[in-house]
Amino acid sequence: SPKYVKDQQFRISFLRAEDFHADRAAKRMMEYFHAKRSLFSVDSLVRDITLKDFNEDELYHMEDGSIQAYPSLKDQMGRMIYWAYAKYCSAKTMEGSTRVSWYLLESNLRSSQEFQRKGMVVMIYLVGVEFDDVHTMLNKSSILSKALPIRHAAVHMCYSTESIKEYVTKQMM
């Protein structure tokens, strides 16, 4: 539906995420459609994702509390807080967890221009998570951070091993 793609609020969210740099916003929008197609379907490109797009495992994962977006809980700068408890994730696949994160973030994004303007703070609790799982999780998380029209104001990670600390540090540089 051209109406979905040409929606002014939809387009401006990409500009806000990239501080109104049109070339970067266009690139992010292309990443958005590529990732959305990969995670969901071709049909999803022209509509919002709904609960009907999820299987039973993913719906359960939405309710298990391991991923939470707090639109009403903000930091001192008024930014939304997104919280992921990796060890307690019930999703059977990392793709399922990524799909759930997409839905939670995008549904909050569409409902709040303040969220679009101020961005969000991401907090990830990695204590007790295996190194290979951290690697996979950060790769899937990068899909969201490159595609969704969201400004990441800060990312905080809690971890318990030196190898994860070294890996996370290298990935962030």
C-alpha angles and dihedrals in degrees: 000000000000088000091067096049096040095049107130095218090051092052096043091054088067091049091050091050090054098041090253095301098147097201093052091044091053091050091049090049090053090049088049094057093042093051094042091053091047095048099039123007145285088265090059092064093083101041144043118272112252135187088265088071092067133083124225094267092052092047089052089049089055089058100041093083097233091117119040134172113198109201092170096042110075137172122242091278092054096253122147117249121229115194129193123186098194097185093056096048110132096191113122092215135033088229089058090051091048091051091052091048090050091053096046094048097042094047090054091044094054093049098050130052087182089061089050092050100043101031126209144280115234120208119187122186108206100165109133095013120129118246094243090052091052090052092051093044094051091049091053091044090055088060089060095044093051097043112034115078093242130127110225104212094180141352120207122188129189115201137163108210133067092227091057090046091053093046094048091047092053092047093052095052 
